[in-house]
Amino acid sequence: MARKRLIEDMKAHPARFYRLPGDVMRDRRFGDAERLEILRAWAASAEAETAGQVHAAIDELESRMSGRVPAAG
């Protein structure tokens, strides 16, 4: 139950737990599906400065999860 609560807290306030979206990608406590949940929540509330980084991390995770090669750019 504590793990689920932690993920919910991270989704509610991702910037309190991570400095950059790449930090979510490197967090070994979670699988790709959980990382994607956190990043999607962050994207919904991201300021313009971090929005591009959040969306790039989401694209990378979605590509990895589907077995696709991520688009360059």
CHARMM-style PDB file with segment names, atoms N, HN, CA, C and O in Angstrom:
ATOM      1  N   MET     1       0.825  -1.197   0.000  1.00  0.00      PROA
ATOM      2  CA  MET     1       0.000   0.000   0.000  1.00  0.00      PROA
ATOM      3  C   MET     1       0.865   1.255   0.000  1.00  0.00      PROA
ATOM      4  O   MET     1       0.499   2.252  -0.622  1.00  0.00      PROA
ATOM      5  N   ALA     2       1.996   1.224   0.679  1.00  0.00      PROA
ATOM      6  HN  ALA     2       2.293   0.413   1.184  1.00  0.00      PROA
ATOM      7  CA  ALA     2       2.854   2.402   0.755  1.00  0.00      PROA
ATOM      8  C   ALA     2       3.390   2.774  -0.621  1.00  0.00      PROA
ATOM      9  O   ALA     2       3.526   3.956  -0.937  1.00  0.00      PROA
ATOM     10  N   ARG     3       3.694   1.771  -1.438  1.00  0.00      PROA
ATOM     11  HN  ARG     3       3.583   0.811  -1.181  1.00  0.00      PROA
ATOM     12  CA  ARG     3       4.205   2.024  -2.790  1.00  0.00      PROA
ATOM     13  C   ARG     3       3.161   2.744  -3.641  1.00  0.00      PROA
ATOM     14  O   ARG     3       3.481   3.685  -4.368  1.00  0.00      PROA
ATOM     15  N   LYS     4       1.923   2.295  -3.544  1.00  0.00      PROA
ATOM     16  HN  LYS     4       1.663   1.531  -2.954  1.00  0.00      PROA
ATOM     17  CA  LYS     4       0.840   2.932  -4.310  1.00  0.00      PROA
ATOM     18  C   LYS     4       0.660   4.384  -3.858  1.00  0.00      PROA
ATOM     19  O   LYS     4       0.448   5.277  -4.679  1.00  0.00      PROA
ATOM     20  N   ARG     5       0.745   4.602  -2.569  1.00  0.00      PROA
ATOM     21  HN  ARG     5       0.917   3.877  -1.903  1.00  0.00      PROA
ATOM     22  CA  ARG     5       0.611   5.965  -2.020  1.00  0.00      PROA
ATOM     23  C   ARG     5       1.746   6.857  -2.513  1.00  0.00      PROA
ATOM     24  O   ARG     5       1.530   8.020  -2.853  1.00  0.00      PROA
ATOM     25  N   LEU     6       2.964   6.299  -2.549  1.00  0.00      PROA
ATOM     26  HN  LEU     6       3.140   5.354  -2.273  1.00  0.00      PROA
ATOM     27  CA  LEU     6       4.120   7.053  -3.030  1.00  0.00      PROA
ATOM     28  C   LEU     6       3.920   7.460  -4.486  1.00  0.00      PROA
ATOM     29  O   LEU     6       4.176   8.610  -4.845  1.00  0.00      PROA
ATOM     30  N   ILE     7       3.474   6.550  -5.314  1.00  0.00      PROA
ATOM     31  HN  ILE     7       3.266   5.617  -5.022  1.00  0.00      PROA
ATOM     32  CA  ILE     7       3.248   6.864  -6.728  1.00  0.00      PROA
ATOM     33  C   ILE     7       2.177   7.935  -6.865  1.00  0.00      PROA
ATOM     34  O   ILE     7       2.319   8.854  -7.671  1.00  0.00      PROA
ATOM     35  N   GLU     8       1.109   7.826  -6.087  1.00  0.00      PROA
ATOM     36  HN  GLU     8       0.993   7.079  -5.432  1.00  0.00      PROA
ATOM     37  CA  GLU     8       0.050   8.838  -6.140  1.00  0.00      PROA
ATOM     38  C   GLU     8       0.581  10.208  -5.723  1.00  0.00      PROA
ATOM     39  O   GLU     8       0.235  11.219  -6.335  1.00  0.00      PROA
ATOM     40  N   ASP     9       1.415  10.250  -4.691  1.00  0.00      PROA
ATOM     41  HN  ASP     9       1.697   9.429  -4.194  1.00  0.00      PROA
ATOM     42  CA  ASP     9       2.027  11.512  -4.260  1.00  0.00      PROA
ATOM     43  C   ASP     9       2.932  12.076  -5.354  1.00  0.00      PROA
ATOM     44  O   ASP     9       2.938  13.280  -5.609  1.00  0.00      PROA
ATOM     45  N   MET    10       3.692  11.197  -5.994  1.00  0.00      PROA
ATOM     46  HN  MET    10       3.688  10.218  -5.788  1.00  0.00      PROA
ATOM     47  CA  MET    10       4.590  11.638  -7.066  1.00  0.00      PROA
ATOM     48  C   MET    10       3.800  12.160  -8.257  1.00  0.00      PROA
ATOM     49  O   MET    10       4.206  13.128  -8.899  1.00  0.00      PROA
ATOM     50  N   LYS    11       2.684  11.528  -8.551  1.00  0.00      PROA
ATOM     51  HN  LYS    11       2.354  10.741  -8.030  1.00  0.00      PROA
ATOM     52  CA  LYS    11       1.850  12.000  -9.665  1.00  0.00      PROA
ATOM     53  C   LYS    11       1.232  13.356  -9.337  1.00  0.00      PROA
ATOM     54  O   LYS    11       1.066  14.197 -10.220  1.00  0.00      PROA
ATOM     55  N   ALA    12       0.896  13.564  -8.079  1.00  0.00      PROA
ATOM     56  HN  ALA    12       1.031  12.881  -7.361  1.00  0.00      PROA
ATOM     57  CA  ALA    12       0.286  14.833  -7.673  1.00  0.00      PROA
ATOM     58  C   ALA    12       1.294  15.979  -7.677  1.00  0.00      PROA
ATOM     59  O   ALA    12       0.943  17.113  -8.002  1.00  0.00      PROA
ATOM     60  N   HSD    13       2.559  15.687  -7.313  1.00  0.00      PROA
ATOM     61  HN  HSD    13       2.845  14.765  -7.049  1.00  0.00      PROA
ATOM     62  CA  HSD    13       3.585  16.724  -7.196  1.00  0.00      PROA
ATOM     63  C   HSD    13       4.944  16.200  -7.672  1.00  0.00      PROA
ATOM     64  O   HSD    13       5.871  16.091  -6.870  1.00  0.00      PROA
ATOM     65  N   PRO    14       5.078  15.877  -8.956  1.00  0.00      PROA
ATOM     66  CA  PRO    14       6.323  15.263  -9.432  1.00  0.00      PROA
ATOM     67  C   PRO    14       7.565  16.128  -9.229  1.00  0.00      PROA
ATOM     68  O   PRO    14       8.646  15.598  -8.973  1.00  0.00      PROA
ATOM     69  N   ALA    15       7.432  17.423  -9.335  1.00  0.00      PROA
ATOM     70  HN  ALA    15       6.554  17.854  -9.543  1.00  0.00      PROA
ATOM     71  CA  ALA    15       8.597  18.302  -9.192  1.00  0.00      PROA
ATOM     72  C   ALA    15       9.121  18.329  -7.762  1.00  0.00      PROA
ATOM     73  O   ALA    15      10.255  18.751  -7.538  1.00  0.00      PROA
ATOM     74  N   ARG    16       8.338  17.898  -6.805  1.00  0.00      PROA
ATOM     75  HN  ARG    16       7.416  17.555  -6.987  1.00  0.00      PROA
ATOM     76  CA  ARG    16       8.816  17.802  -5.428  1.00  0.00      PROA
ATOM     77  C   ARG    16       9.744  16.603  -5.239  1.00  0.00      PROA
ATOM     78  O   ARG    16      10.593  16.595  -4.348  1.00  0.00      PROA
ATOM     79  N   PHE    17       9.570  15.596  -6.089  1.00  0.00      PROA
ATOM     80  HN  PHE    17       8.881  15.603  -6.814  1.00  0.00      PROA
ATOM     81  CA  PHE    17      10.337  14.360  -5.959  1.00  0.00      PROA
ATOM     82  C   PHE    17      11.490  14.274  -6.959  1.00  0.00      PROA
ATOM     83  O   PHE    17      12.495  13.612  -6.702  1.00  0.00      PROA
ATOM     84  N   TYR    18      11.336  14.946  -8.097  1.00  0.00      PROA
ATOM     85  HN  TYR    18      10.520  15.484  -8.306  1.00  0.00      PROA
ATOM     86  CA  TYR    18      12.334  14.857  -9.169  1.00  0.00      PROA
ATOM     87  C   TYR    18      12.706  16.253  -9.647  1.00  0.00      PROA
ATOM     88  O   TYR    18      11.856  17.131  -9.793  1.00  0.00      PROA
ATOM     89  N   ARG    19      14.000  16.432  -9.887  1.00  0.00      PROA
ATOM     90  HN  ARG    19      14.691  15.718  -9.768  1.00  0.00      PROA
ATOM     91  CA  ARG    19      14.477  17.719 -10.399  1.00  0.00      PROA
ATOM     92  C   ARG    19      14.200  17.845 -11.890  1.00  0.00      PROA
ATOM     93  O   ARG    19      13.806  18.908 -12.371  1.00  0.00      PROA
ATOM     94  N   LEU    20      14.411  16.740 -12.625  1.00  0.00      PROA
ATOM     95  HN  LEU    20      14.731  15.877 -12.234  1.00  0.00      PROA
ATOM     96  CA  LEU    20      14.234  16.716 -14.077  1.00  0.00      PROA
ATOM     97  C   LEU    20      13.459  15.464 -14.480  1.00  0.00      PROA
ATOM     98  O   LEU    20      13.488  14.465 -13.760  1.00  0.00      PROA
ATOM     99  N   PRO    21      12.769  15.502 -15.614  1.00  0.00      PROA
ATOM    100  CA  PRO    21      12.067  14.312 -16.090  1.00  0.00      PROA
ATOM    101  C   PRO    21      12.991  13.106 -16.276  1.00  0.00      PROA
ATOM    102  O   PRO    21      12.564  11.965 -16.095  1.00  0.00      PROA
ATOM    103  N   GLY    22      14.229  13.346 -16.628  1.00  0.00      PROA
ATOM    104  HN  GLY    22      14.576  14.273 -16.774  1.00  0.00      PROA
ATOM    105  CA  GLY    22      15.178  12.246 -16.766  1.00  0.00      PROA
ATOM    106  C   GLY    22      15.410  11.505 -15.457  1.00  0.00      PROA
ATOM    107  O   GLY    22      15.781  10.332 -15.463  1.00  0.00      PROA
ATOM    108  N   ASP    23      15.197  12.178 -14.347  1.00  0.00      PROA
ATOM    109  HN  ASP    23      14.895  13.131 -14.342  1.00  0.00      PROA
ATOM    110  CA  ASP    23      15.340  11.531 -13.038  1.00  0.00      PROA
ATOM    111  C   ASP    23      14.265  10.452 -12.853  1.00  0.00      PROA
ATOM    112  O   ASP    23      14.517   9.420 -12.232  1.00  0.00      PROA
ATOM    113  N   VAL    24      13.081  10.695 -13.389  1.00  0.00      PROA
ATOM    114  HN  VAL    24      12.876  11.534 -13.894  1.00  0.00      PROA
ATOM    115  CA  VAL    24      12.017   9.685 -13.344  1.00  0.00      PROA
ATOM    116  C   VAL    24      12.465   8.449 -14.126  1.00  0.00      PROA
ATOM    117  O   VAL    24      12.252   7.315 -13.697  1.00  0.00      PROA
ATOM    118  N   MET    25      13.084   8.689 -15.273  1.00  0.00      PROA
ATOM    119  HN  MET    25      13.256   9.610 -15.622  1.00  0.00      PROA
ATOM    120  CA  MET    25      13.533   7.594 -16.135  1.00  0.00      PROA
ATOM    121  C   MET    25      14.574   6.721 -15.429  1.00  0.00      PROA
ATOM    122  O   MET    25      14.652   5.520 -15.689  1.00  0.00      PROA
ATOM    123  N   ARG    26      15.361   7.307 -14.552  1.00  0.00      PROA
ATOM    124  HN  ARG    26      15.298   8.283 -14.341  1.00  0.00      PROA
ATOM    125  CA  ARG    26      16.435   6.585 -13.875  1.00  0.00      PROA
ATOM    126  C   ARG    26      16.019   6.004 -12.525  1.00  0.00      PROA
ATOM    127  O   ARG    26      16.808   5.310 -11.884  1.00  0.00      PROA
ATOM    128  N   ASP    27      14.816   6.275 -12.094  1.00  0.00      PROA
ATOM    129  HN  ASP    27      14.175   6.840 -12.614  1.00  0.00      PROA
ATOM    130  CA  ASP    27      14.351   5.794 -10.799  1.00  0.00      PROA
ATOM    131  C   ASP    27      14.071   4.293 -10.877  1.00  0.00      PROA
ATOM    132  O   ASP    27      13.078   3.870 -11.468  1.00  0.00      PROA
ATOM    133  N   ARG    28      14.942   3.503 -10.283  1.00  0.00      PROA
ATOM    134  HN  ARG    28      15.749   3.847  -9.802  1.00  0.00      PROA
ATOM    135  CA  ARG    28      14.862   2.037 -10.372  1.00  0.00      PROA
ATOM    136  C   ARG    28      13.787   1.431  -9.472  1.00  0.00      PROA
ATOM    137  O   ARG    28      13.580   0.218  -9.488  1.00  0.00      PROA
ATOM    138  N   ARG    29      13.118   2.249  -8.705  1.00  0.00      PROA
ATOM    139  HN  ARG    29      13.287   3.234  -8.692  1.00  0.00      PROA
ATOM    140  CA  ARG    29      12.058   1.716  -7.845  1.00  0.00      PROA
ATOM    141  C   ARG    29      10.820   1.323  -8.628  1.00  0.00      PROA
ATOM    142  O   ARG    29       9.982   0.563  -8.143  1.00  0.00      PROA
ATOM    143  N   PHE    30      10.709   1.850  -9.856  1.00  0.00      PROA
ATOM    144  HN  PHE    30      11.390   2.466 -10.250  1.00  0.00      PROA
ATOM    145  CA  PHE    30       9.477   1.676 -10.611  1.00  0.00      PROA
ATOM    146  C   PHE    30       9.733   1.069 -11.982  1.00  0.00      PROA
ATOM    147  O   PHE    30      10.823   1.186 -12.541  1.00  0.00      PROA
ATOM    148  N   GLY    31       8.710   0.422 -12.503  1.00  0.00      PROA
ATOM    149  HN  GLY    31       7.825   0.327 -12.049  1.00  0.00      PROA
ATOM    150  CA  GLY    31       8.757  -0.098 -13.855  1.00  0.00      PROA
ATOM    151  C   GLY    31       8.360   0.989 -14.846  1.00  0.00      PROA
ATOM    152  O   GLY    31       7.977   2.092 -14.457  1.00  0.00      PROA
ATOM    153  N   ASP    32       8.457   0.660 -16.129  1.00  0.00      PROA
ATOM    154  HN  ASP    32       8.768  -0.236 -16.444  1.00  0.00      PROA
ATOM    155  CA  ASP    32       8.149   1.654 -17.156  1.00  0.00      PROA
ATOM    156  C   ASP    32       6.706   2.158 -17.077  1.00  0.00      PROA
ATOM    157  O   ASP    32       6.458   3.345 -17.287  1.00  0.00      PROA
ATOM    158  N   ALA    33       5.764   1.283 -16.781  1.00  0.00      PROA
ATOM    159  HN  ALA    33       5.966   0.319 -16.611  1.00  0.00      PROA
ATOM    160  CA  ALA    33       4.357   1.709 -16.704  1.00  0.00      PROA
ATOM    161  C   ALA    33       4.158   2.735 -15.587  1.00  0.00      PROA
ATOM    162  O   ALA    33       3.419   3.705 -15.757  1.00  0.00      PROA
ATOM    163  N   GLU    34       4.807   2.522 -14.462  1.00  0.00      PROA
ATOM    164  HN  GLU    34       5.406   1.734 -14.324  1.00  0.00      PROA
ATOM    165  CA  GLU    34       4.685   3.472 -13.350  1.00  0.00      PROA
ATOM    166  C   GLU    34       5.398   4.779 -13.675  1.00  0.00      PROA
ATOM    167  O   GLU    34       4.898   5.857 -13.352  1.00  0.00      PROA
ATOM    168  N   ARG    35       6.556   4.692 -14.308  1.00  0.00      PROA
ATOM    169  HN  ARG    35       6.963   3.816 -14.571  1.00  0.00      PROA
ATOM    170  CA  ARG    35       7.264   5.908 -14.721  1.00  0.00      PROA
ATOM    171  C   ARG    35       6.392   6.714 -15.683  1.00  0.00      PROA
ATOM    172  O   ARG    35       6.312   7.940 -15.595  1.00  0.00      PROA
ATOM    173  N   LEU    36       5.745   6.003 -16.596  1.00  0.00      PROA
ATOM    174  HN  LEU    36       5.810   5.008 -16.668  1.00  0.00      PROA
ATOM    175  CA  LEU    36       4.891   6.677 -17.568  1.00  0.00      PROA
ATOM    176  C   LEU    36       3.733   7.390 -16.882  1.00  0.00      PROA
ATOM    177  O   LEU    36       3.374   8.500 -17.275  1.00  0.00      PROA
ATOM    178  N   GLU    37       3.148   6.776 -15.875  1.00  0.00      PROA
ATOM    179  HN  GLU    37       3.439   5.875 -15.556  1.00  0.00      PROA
ATOM    180  CA  GLU    37       2.080   7.427 -15.114  1.00  0.00      PROA
ATOM    181  C   GLU    37       2.569   8.731 -14.494  1.00  0.00      PROA
ATOM    182  O   GLU    37       1.899   9.760 -14.577  1.00  0.00      PROA
ATOM    183  N   ILE    38       3.728   8.676 -13.881  1.00  0.00      PROA
ATOM    184  HN  ILE    38       4.273   7.840 -13.814  1.00  0.00      PROA
ATOM    185  CA  ILE    38       4.292   9.866 -13.231  1.00  0.00      PROA
ATOM    186  C   ILE    38       4.575  10.952 -14.261  1.00  0.00      PROA
ATOM    187  O   ILE    38       4.252  12.119 -14.038  1.00  0.00      PROA
ATOM    188  N   LEU    39       5.174  10.575 -15.384  1.00  0.00      PROA
ATOM    189  HN  LEU    39       5.436   9.627 -15.564  1.00  0.00      PROA
ATOM    190  CA  LEU    39       5.509  11.564 -16.418  1.00  0.00      PROA
ATOM    191  C   LEU    39       4.266  12.165 -17.048  1.00  0.00      PROA
ATOM    192  O   LEU    39       4.233  13.363 -17.331  1.00  0.00      PROA
ATOM    193  N   ARG    40       3.251  11.357 -17.272  1.00  0.00      PROA
ATOM    194  HN  ARG    40       3.277  10.384 -17.042  1.00  0.00      PROA
ATOM    195  CA  ARG    40       1.998  11.898 -17.842  1.00  0.00      PROA
ATOM    196  C   ARG    40       1.354  12.889 -16.884  1.00  0.00      PROA
ATOM    197  O   ARG    40       0.830  13.919 -17.310  1.00  0.00      PROA
ATOM    198  N   ALA    41       1.392  12.584 -15.604  1.00  0.00      PROA
ATOM    199  HN  ALA    41       1.818  11.748 -15.258  1.00  0.00      PROA
ATOM    200  CA  ALA    41       0.855  13.523 -14.614  1.00  0.00      PROA
ATOM    201  C   ALA    41       1.669  14.811 -14.614  1.00  0.00      PROA
ATOM    202  O   ALA    41       1.110  15.901 -14.497  1.00  0.00      PROA
ATOM    203  N   TRP    42       2.991  14.686 -14.746  1.00  0.00      PROA
ATOM    204  HN  TRP    42       3.444  13.800 -14.841  1.00  0.00      PROA
ATOM    205  CA  TRP    42       3.860  15.850 -14.780  1.00  0.00      PROA
ATOM    206  C   TRP    42       3.576  16.673 -16.031  1.00  0.00      PROA
ATOM    207  O   TRP    42       3.554  17.902 -15.971  1.00  0.00      PROA
ATOM    208  N   ALA    43       3.360  16.013 -17.151  1.00  0.00      PROA
ATOM    209  HN  ALA    43       3.377  15.014 -17.200  1.00  0.00      PROA
ATOM    210  CA  ALA    43       3.082  16.719 -18.409  1.00  0.00      PROA
ATOM    211  C   ALA    43       1.812  17.555 -18.306  1.00  0.00      PROA
ATOM    212  O   ALA    43       1.730  18.639 -18.883  1.00  0.00      PROA
ATOM    213  N   ALA    44       0.842  17.062 -17.586  1.00  0.00      PROA
ATOM    214  HN  ALA    44       0.909  16.181 -17.117  1.00  0.00      PROA
ATOM    215  CA  ALA    44      -0.421  17.780 -17.446  1.00  0.00      PROA
ATOM    216  C   ALA    44      -0.259  19.079 -16.669  1.00  0.00      PROA
ATOM    217  O   ALA    44      -1.047  20.011 -16.832  1.00  0.00      PROA
ATOM    218  N   SER    45       0.764  19.137 -15.824  1.00  0.00      PROA
ATOM    219  HN  SER    45       1.404  18.380 -15.691  1.00  0.00      PROA
ATOM    220  CA  SER    45       0.948  20.332 -15.005  1.00  0.00      PROA
ATOM    221  C   SER    45       2.282  21.032 -15.254  1.00  0.00      PROA
ATOM    222  O   SER    45       2.627  21.982 -14.551  1.00  0.00      PROA
ATOM    223  N   ALA    46       3.020  20.572 -16.235  1.00  0.00      PROA
ATOM    224  HN  ALA    46       2.740  19.800 -16.806  1.00  0.00      PROA
ATOM    225  CA  ALA    46       4.369  21.102 -16.462  1.00  0.00      PROA
ATOM    226  C   ALA    46       4.342  22.535 -16.981  1.00  0.00      PROA
ATOM    227  O   ALA    46       3.486  22.921 -17.777  1.00  0.00      PROA
ATOM    228  N   GLU    47       5.300  23.296 -16.504  1.00  0.00      PROA
ATOM    229  HN  GLU    47       5.995  22.982 -15.857  1.00  0.00      PROA
ATOM    230  CA  GLU    47       5.502  24.636 -17.025  1.00  0.00      PROA
ATOM    231  C   GLU    47       6.191  24.506 -18.376  1.00  0.00      PROA
ATOM    232  O   GLU    47       6.766  23.462 -18.683  1.00  0.00      PROA
ATOM    233  N   ALA    48       6.138  25.531 -19.161  1.00  0.00      PROA
ATOM    234  HN  ALA    48       5.671  26.379 -18.911  1.00  0.00      PROA
ATOM    235  CA  ALA    48       6.702  25.500 -20.514  1.00  0.00      PROA
ATOM    236  C   ALA    48       8.165  25.067 -20.518  1.00  0.00      PROA
ATOM    237  O   ALA    48       8.607  24.392 -21.447  1.00  0.00      PROA
ATOM    238  N   GLU    49       8.915  25.445 -19.498  1.00  0.00      PROA
ATOM    239  HN  GLU    49       8.556  25.993 -18.742  1.00  0.00      PROA
ATOM    240  CA  GLU    49      10.342  25.143 -19.431  1.00  0.00      PROA
ATOM    241  C   GLU    49      10.617  23.638 -19.387  1.00  0.00      PROA
ATOM    242  O   GLU    49      11.554  23.158 -20.026  1.00  0.00      PROA
ATOM    243  N   THR    50       9.808  22.899 -18.640  1.00  0.00      PROA
ATOM    244  HN  THR    50       9.047  23.289 -18.121  1.00  0.00      PROA
ATOM    245  CA  THR    50      10.041  21.462 -18.509  1.00  0.00      PROA
ATOM    246  C   THR    50       9.134  20.612 -19.383  1.00  0.00      PROA
ATOM    247  O   THR    50       9.356  19.408 -19.507  1.00  0.00      PROA
ATOM    248  N   ALA    51       8.128  21.204 -19.985  1.00  0.00      PROA
ATOM    249  HN  ALA    51       7.948  22.183 -19.885  1.00  0.00      PROA
ATOM    250  CA  ALA    51       7.161  20.435 -20.770  1.00  0.00      PROA
ATOM    251  C   ALA    51       7.828  19.640 -21.890  1.00  0.00      PROA
ATOM    252  O   ALA    51       7.482  18.479 -22.105  1.00  0.00      PROA
ATOM    253  N   GLY    52       8.769  20.237 -22.599  1.00  0.00      PROA
ATOM    254  HN  GLY    52       9.050  21.181 -22.424  1.00  0.00      PROA
ATOM    255  CA  GLY    52       9.455  19.537 -23.682  1.00  0.00      PROA
ATOM    256  C   GLY    52      10.227  18.334 -23.181  1.00  0.00      PROA
ATOM    257  O   GLY    52      10.228  17.285 -23.824  1.00  0.00      PROA
ATOM    258  N   GLN    53      10.881  18.474 -22.041  1.00  0.00      PROA
ATOM    259  HN  GLN    53      10.880  19.327 -21.518  1.00  0.00      PROA
ATOM    260  CA  GLN    53      11.635  17.362 -21.458  1.00  0.00      PROA
ATOM    261  C   GLN    53      10.700  16.252 -21.006  1.00  0.00      PROA
ATOM    262  O   GLN    53      11.002  15.071 -21.182  1.00  0.00      PROA
ATOM    263  N   VAL    54       9.580  16.623 -20.431  1.00  0.00      PROA
ATOM    264  HN  VAL    54       9.335  17.582 -20.289  1.00  0.00      PROA
ATOM    265  CA  VAL    54       8.607  15.628 -19.962  1.00  0.00      PROA
ATOM    266  C   VAL    54       8.062  14.849 -21.150  1.00  0.00      PROA
ATOM    267  O   VAL    54       7.982  13.622 -21.102  1.00  0.00      PROA
ATOM    268  N   HSD    55       7.687  15.549 -22.212  1.00  0.00      PROA
ATOM    269  HN  HSD    55       7.752  16.546 -22.251  1.00  0.00      PROA
ATOM    270  CA  HSD    55       7.128  14.877 -23.391  1.00  0.00      PROA
ATOM    271  C   HSD    55       8.169  13.993 -24.077  1.00  0.00      PROA
ATOM    272  O   HSD    55       7.823  12.933 -24.598  1.00  0.00      PROA
ATOM    273  N   ALA    56       9.408  14.400 -24.086  1.00  0.00      PROA
ATOM    274  HN  ALA    56       9.688  15.261 -23.662  1.00  0.00      PROA
ATOM    275  CA  ALA    56      10.467  13.568 -24.663  1.00  0.00      PROA
ATOM    276  C   ALA    56      10.640  12.283 -23.853  1.00  0.00      PROA
ATOM    277  O   ALA    56      10.833  11.211 -24.427  1.00  0.00      PROA
ATOM    278  N   ALA    57      10.573  12.382 -22.544  1.00  0.00      PROA
ATOM    279  HN  ALA    57      10.417  13.253 -22.078  1.00  0.00      PROA
ATOM    280  CA  ALA    57      10.687  11.196 -21.697  1.00  0.00      PROA
ATOM    281  C   ALA    57       9.493  10.270 -21.894  1.00  0.00      PROA
ATOM    282  O   ALA    57       9.651   9.049 -21.918  1.00  0.00      PROA
ATOM    283  N   ILE    58       8.302  10.840 -22.035  1.00  0.00      PROA
ATOM    284  HN  ILE    58       8.173  11.831 -22.015  1.00  0.00      PROA
ATOM    285  CA  ILE    58       7.103  10.037 -22.304  1.00  0.00      PROA
ATOM    286  C   ILE    58       7.262   9.300 -23.626  1.00  0.00      PROA
ATOM    287  O   ILE    58       6.987   8.103 -23.705  1.00  0.00      PROA
ATOM    288  N   ASP    59       7.701  10.001 -24.660  1.00  0.00      PROA
ATOM    289  HN  ASP    59       7.924  10.974 -24.595  1.00  0.00      PROA
ATOM    290  CA  ASP    59       7.911   9.367 -25.965  1.00  0.00      PROA
ATOM    291  C   ASP    59       8.899   8.212 -25.870  1.00  0.00      PROA
ATOM    292  O   ASP    59       8.688   7.156 -26.465  1.00  0.00      PROA
ATOM    293  N   GLU    60       9.982   8.417 -25.118  1.00  0.00      PROA
ATOM    294  HN  GLU    60      10.154   9.276 -24.635  1.00  0.00      PROA
ATOM    295  CA  GLU    60      10.995   7.365 -24.963  1.00  0.00      PROA
ATOM    296  C   GLU    60      10.409   6.133 -24.270  1.00  0.00      PROA
ATOM    297  O   GLU    60      10.646   5.004 -24.700  1.00  0.00      PROA
ATOM    298  N   LEU    61       9.651   6.350 -23.208  1.00  0.00      PROA
ATOM    299  HN  LEU    61       9.459   7.267 -22.859  1.00  0.00      PROA
ATOM    300  CA  LEU    61       9.058   5.224 -22.492  1.00  0.00      PROA
ATOM    301  C   LEU    61       8.029   4.497 -23.341  1.00  0.00      PROA
ATOM    302  O   LEU    61       8.009   3.266 -23.372  1.00  0.00      PROA
ATOM    303  N   GLU    62       7.179   5.242 -24.027  1.00  0.00      PROA
ATOM    304  HN  GLU    62       7.195   6.242 -24.002  1.00  0.00      PROA
ATOM    305  CA  GLU    62       6.173   4.605 -24.875  1.00  0.00      PROA
ATOM    306  C   GLU    62       6.831   3.795 -25.981  1.00  0.00      PROA
ATOM    307  O   GLU    62       6.361   2.708 -26.317  1.00  0.00      PROA
ATOM    308  N   SER    63       7.912   4.311 -26.547  1.00  0.00      PROA
ATOM    309  HN  SER    63       8.294   5.194 -26.274  1.00  0.00      PROA
ATOM    310  CA  SER    63       8.641   3.583 -27.580  1.00  0.00      PROA
ATOM    311  C   SER    63       9.251   2.310 -27.010  1.00  0.00      PROA
ATOM    312  O   SER    63       9.179   1.245 -27.623  1.00  0.00      PROA
ATOM    313  N   ARG    64       9.846   2.431 -25.838  1.00  0.00      PROA
ATOM    314  HN  ARG    64       9.903   3.296 -25.340  1.00  0.00      PROA
ATOM    315  CA  ARG    64      10.481   1.282 -25.198  1.00  0.00      PROA
ATOM    316  C   ARG    64       9.448   0.208 -24.864  1.00  0.00      PROA
ATOM    317  O   ARG    64       9.700  -0.986 -25.026  1.00  0.00      PROA
ATOM    318  N   MET    65       8.293   0.646 -24.399  1.00  0.00      PROA
ATOM    319  HN  MET    65       8.088   1.616 -24.267  1.00  0.00      PROA
ATOM    320  CA  MET    65       7.251  -0.296 -24.006  1.00  0.00      PROA
ATOM    321  C   MET    65       6.614  -0.994 -25.206  1.00  0.00      PROA
ATOM    322  O   MET    65       6.140  -2.124 -25.085  1.00  0.00      PROA
ATOM    323  N   SER    66       6.601  -0.336 -26.350  1.00  0.00      PROA
ATOM    324  HN  SER    66       6.987   0.582 -26.448  1.00  0.00      PROA
ATOM    325  CA  SER    66       5.995  -0.930 -27.539  1.00  0.00      PROA
ATOM    326  C   SER    66       7.021  -1.606 -28.434  1.00  0.00      PROA
ATOM    327  O   SER    66       6.658  -2.248 -29.419  1.00  0.00      PROA
ATOM    328  N   GLY    67       8.300  -1.469 -28.100  1.00  0.00      PROA
ATOM    329  HN  GLY    67       8.595  -0.948 -27.299  1.00  0.00      PROA
ATOM    330  CA  GLY    67       9.347  -2.078 -28.893  1.00  0.00      PROA
ATOM    331  C   GLY    67       9.734  -1.269 -30.117  1.00  0.00      PROA
ATOM    332  O   GLY    67      10.471  -1.755 -30.974  1.00  0.00      PROA
ATOM    333  N   ARG    68       9.243  -0.035 -30.207  1.00  0.00      PROA
ATOM    334  HN  ARG    68       8.644   0.360 -29.510  1.00  0.00      PROA
ATOM    335  CA  ARG    68       9.577   0.827 -31.333  1.00  0.00      PROA
ATOM    336  C   ARG    68      10.881   1.552 -31.066  1.00  0.00      PROA
ATOM    337  O   ARG    68      11.322   1.678 -29.924  1.00  0.00      PROA
ATOM    338  N   VAL    69      11.486   2.023 -32.140  1.00  0.00      PROA
ATOM    339  HN  VAL    69      11.128   1.920 -33.068  1.00  0.00      PROA
ATOM    340  CA  VAL    69      12.676   2.864 -32.033  1.00  0.00      PROA
ATOM    341  C   VAL    69      12.188   4.288 -31.872  1.00  0.00      PROA
ATOM    342  O   VAL    69      11.398   4.750 -32.695  1.00  0.00      PROA
ATOM    343  N   PRO    70      12.640   5.027 -30.815  1.00  0.00      PROA
ATOM    344  CA  PRO    70      12.175   6.403 -30.611  1.00  0.00      PROA
ATOM    345  C   PRO    70      12.593   7.322 -31.749  1.00  0.00      PROA
ATOM    346  O   PRO    70      13.666   7.168 -32.332  1.00  0.00      PROA
ATOM    347  N   ALA    71      11.727   8.280 -32.051  1.00  0.00      PROA
ATOM    348  HN  ALA    71      10.855   8.406 -31.578  1.00  0.00      PROA
ATOM    349  CA  ALA    71      12.016   9.261 -33.097  1.00  0.00      PROA
ATOM    350  C   ALA    71      13.125  10.189 -32.644  1.00  0.00      PROA
ATOM    351  O   ALA    71      13.208  10.532 -31.465  1.00  0.00      PROA
ATOM    352  N   ALA    72      13.968  10.591 -33.559  1.00  0.00      PROA
ATOM    353  HN  ALA    72      13.901  10.312 -34.517  1.00  0.00      PROA
ATOM    354  CA  ALA    72      15.043  11.527 -33.239  1.00  0.00      PROA
ATOM    355  C   ALA    72      14.469  12.922 -33.109  1.00  0.00      PROA
ATOM    356  O   ALA    72      13.494  13.275 -33.773  1.00  0.00      PROA
ATOM    357  N   GLY    73      15.094  13.716 -32.236  1.00  0.00      PROA
ATOM    358  HN  GLY    73      15.885  13.429 -31.696  1.00  0.00      PROA
ATOM    359  CA  GLY    73      14.669  15.098 -32.188  1.00  0.00      PROA
ATOM    360  C   GLY    73      14.443  15.542 -30.855  1.00  0.00      PROA
ATOM    361  OT1 GLY    73      14.077  16.698 -30.643  1.00  0.00      PROA
TER     362      GLY     73
END
